[in-house]
Amino acid sequence: MDQPLVCFSHGKESGPWGTKINHLAGVAREQSCAVMSIDYRGMDDPEQRVQKLVNTIRDKSNLILVGSSMGAYVAARASSFLEVDGLFLMAPAVNLPAYPGSDPEPHAPLVWIVHGWHDEIIPVQHVIDYAKKYQSHLTLLNSDHRLINVLSDVEDLFRVFLYQAKGTLKSSEK
């Protein structure tokens, strides 16, 4: 079986190896996954980011996409163009009028969303409505948009998610 690839997409104001991504990349490596983080700095257009992600990983298999904020929107949107085995979306920028297609349908057999009750950027109700519409697993934590104060909880959730996602990999059926 090919090693699963966990591909991270960062948010608008962060970089490819910020605190959350560094921590979650460590979890992914512990789970025998390859890790990649796309650098979108200087790209404010979410659709440009989607194209960059799709073009970068178009031919990859056993693919798990992880995103935070705008990166979560990018991951969900890119799943329409790629064969994705799992989506882990943190504080996803969904149901926002500034984003074209602000309600991207997630295309993966496993979709988990983690969001902060006190998110000051993406209202919690937007994410609840999104998770309900697409019947996604949703965990709400006592945090703000960055989720840094609950990072150990996010890591624990990510471990469980990866365990489940690895079970959905097409190559694991062989």
N, C-alpha and C positions, 0 to 999 in steps of 0.2 A: 504494500500500500504506500502511495506517495505520502510524504509528511504533510499534514495540514498546514496551510499558509494563513496566518492571521495578519490581515492588512489593516493598519490604523489610519484614520483620517482625523486630523486635528480640527479644532474650532477656529473661528475667524481671527481671534486675538492671540492665539497661541502658536506653537511650533510643533514640528514633527516628533520631538522627543521631550515633551513637557512632562510634568510630574505624573499625571494619570497614565499616560502612554508608557512611560518608563516602568511604572509599577505593574501595569497589566501585561506588558511585554515580558516581564520576568515570570509572571504566572503562566503565560503561554509557553515560554521556553521550558518551564517545569513540566508542562504537559506534553512535551516533545513536539511542539509546533514550531515551524519556521515563522519568523517575524519580519514585517516590513512596515515602514511608516512613510507615507507620501508627504512631501514638502509642498504645501500650498501657499507659503508666505508670498505676499504681493498679489495674490489672486483673490479679489473680493467678490467676483461673480460666482455664485454657487454652481451654475451650469458649466463654467469653465473647469471647475474642480471636478465635477462629475466626469467630464470628458478626459481629464488627465488621469483620473483613477481607472476608468474603463480602458484607456489606451495602455496604461502601465501594466495591468494585470489580465488583459484580455484572454491570454492563452493558459492561464493558471487553472489548476483543478484543486479539489479539496479546499475550497476557499471560504474563509470566515472573515466577514467585514465588521470592523469595530469603529465607531465614530462618536465624537463628542460635539454637541451643539450643531454648528453648521456642518461639521464632519459627519454627524449622525444623519443629517438630511442627505448629504452627499452619498453616504453608504446605502441608505434606503433607496435613493433614486438610481444609483448605479446597479442595484440588484435587478433592475428591469432589463439590463443589457448583458448581465453576466450570469453564470451558473454558480449560485451562492448556496452554501450549505448552512450558514447561520449568520444572523445579524445581531450584534450587541450594540444598542443605541443608548448613549448617555445624554441626558438633557437635550433630546432631539429638537432641532429648530423646525417644528412642524406647525401647520395651521397659522403661518405668518404671512400676511398679505404682501410683504416685500419680496417673498421668494416665488419665482414662477413654479407652478405646480406644487404649492406649499403642502400638499397632502400626498407625498409619494407613496404609492402602494409598495409595501415590502414584499419582495419575492424571495422567500427562503422557507425551508421547512421548519425552521426554528428562529423565532424573533423574540428577543428579550429587550425590554426598555427599563432603564433606571433613571429616575428623575427626583429632584428635590422638592419637597413640599413648599419651600420658601424661595423657589427660583424667581429671581427678580427680572429675568430676561424673557423666558418662555413660560407663560402662565401654566400652572399645573393642570388646569382644566383642559387646555389645548391638548396636552399629552394624554390625559385620561380619555378624552374623546377619540383621539387617534388610536390608542391601544384597543379601545372597545370596538372601533370600526373594523380593525384588522385582526381582532381576537389575538392580540399579542400578550405575552407574559409581561406584567408591569409590576415593578417594585418602586414604591415611593419611600424616600428616606428623609430624615430630619436634617435637611441641608439646603444650601443655596444652589445657584447655577453651577458652580465649579465642582461640587461634590467632594472637595478636598478633606473636609472634616469627617467624612464617612468613608474615606478611601479604603480602609481595611474591610468594610462591609462590601464595597464595590468589588474588591479583589475576591472575596469569598463567593459572591454571586457569579463573578466571571469564571471561577474554577468550576462551579456546578454547570454553568452554561457550556463551557468548553467540553466537559465530560459528556453532556447530552449531545452537543453539536458533533463531536467526533463519532458518536453512534449513528449519525445520519449520513456520514460520508459514503458516497457511492462505492468507493473502492473497498470499504469495510465489508461489503456484502460478498466479496470474493473469498 
